[in-house]
Structure formats: structure tokens, C-alpha cells
């Protein structure tokens, strides 16, 4: 096993380094930083993970709308914007 470069959309985003019979991902771009250090069985597994991560970044996180509380993430945290209240006397 030798090291391999992983590309996405024609740009090198990471490298796979041999590690005890598997391949450890080394991120070289911030867009794939969450995969840094992750171990893969095959180069195709790493490419698939990069593609899924990039697709998630393009579509954004899943958000559930609750008509009573406004936008809420699946984790249950409110994403409502901060607002200030001004009172006049």
C-alpha cells in the first residue's frame, strides 16, 4: 500500500496514508477537515466520504420547522435570531 491523493472536483483535498493495513485520511483542505485522521478500508470509501461531506455542505443541515417555535434543528436547539426590544416611555 502506498500513499494516494484524494481529489474532489479536480482539486486535491486529502491524502491517504497506509496505517496498519488500512488507509488514514490526512486533510489538506478545510472543506474536508472533519475527515482528518479517519481510517478507511479502501480509497473508494474515502472518496465516497468526501463526496458525501461536500454534498452536505452544499445542501446545508437538515432543519425542521415548528410553526410555534420557528426554525429548529433536529438536535432541538432553536435557531431563532436574536432580537432586541426597545420600549418607549
C-alpha positions as a printed Julia matrix, in Angstrom:
89×3 Matrix{Float64}:
   0.0    0.0    0.0
   1.3    3.44  -0.89
   0.02   6.92  -0.2
  -2.65   8.26  -2.51
  -4.08  11.67  -3.24
  -7.84  12.14  -2.95
  -9.36  14.71  -5.29
 -12.79  16.28  -5.43
 -13.93  18.33  -8.44
 -10.38  18.28  -9.81
  -8.79  19.62  -6.62
  -6.63  17.67  -4.17
  -8.44  17.69  -0.81
  -6.61  14.97   1.1
  -4.14  12.12   1.12
  -4.44   8.52   2.22
  -1.51   7.19   4.24
  -1.01   3.47   4.93
  -1.71   2.65   8.59
  -1.69  -0.97   9.81
  -3.26  -2.38   6.65
  -5.79   0.44   6.34
  -5.71   3.97   4.98
  -5.66   7.06   7.22
  -7.09  10.26   5.7
  -5.0   13.42   6.01
  -6.98  16.55   5.1
  -5.23  19.23   3.08
  -8.27  21.48   2.62
 -10.53  22.93   5.32
 -13.63  21.71   3.49
 -12.77  18.1    4.43
 -11.28  18.77   7.86
 -13.93  16.63   9.64
 -12.44  13.57   7.88
  -8.88  14.23   9.05
  -7.48  11.18  10.85
 -10.36   8.91   9.88
  -9.39   5.4    8.76
 -10.8    3.83   5.58
 -10.64   0.31   4.16
 -10.34   1.41   0.52
  -9.62   4.6   -1.44
 -13.16   4.41  -2.82
 -14.56   4.54   0.73
 -12.57   7.75   1.32
 -13.74   9.28  -1.97
 -17.33   8.45  -1.09
 -16.97  10.1    2.35
 -15.51  13.24   0.74
 -18.37  13.38  -1.78
 -20.99  12.95   0.96
 -19.38  15.67   3.08
 -19.27  18.07   0.13
 -22.92  17.32  -0.71
 -23.89  18.04   2.9
 -22.03  21.35   2.8
 -23.9   22.37  -0.39
 -27.37  21.48   0.89
 -26.84  22.62   4.47
 -28.05  20.95   7.65
 -31.49  19.45   7.87
 -33.88  21.86   9.6
 -37.33  21.1   10.92
 -39.88  23.9   11.02
 -42.19  24.11  14.01
 -44.84  26.73  13.4
 -44.99  27.53  17.11
 -41.27  27.91  17.79
 -39.69  28.9   14.46
 -36.8   27.04  12.81
 -35.35  24.27  14.95
 -32.51  21.86  14.2
 -33.01  18.15  14.72
 -30.92  18.43  17.87
 -33.76  20.53  19.27
 -31.83  23.76  19.58
 -33.62  26.89  18.48
 -32.07  28.77  15.59
 -34.2   31.86  16.08
 -32.39  35.14  15.55
 -31.65  37.4   18.48
 -33.91  40.39  18.59
 -33.82  43.43  20.79
 -36.86  45.02  22.29
 -37.0   48.79  22.53
 -39.55  50.35  24.83
 -40.52  53.95  24.85
 -41.74  55.81  27.9
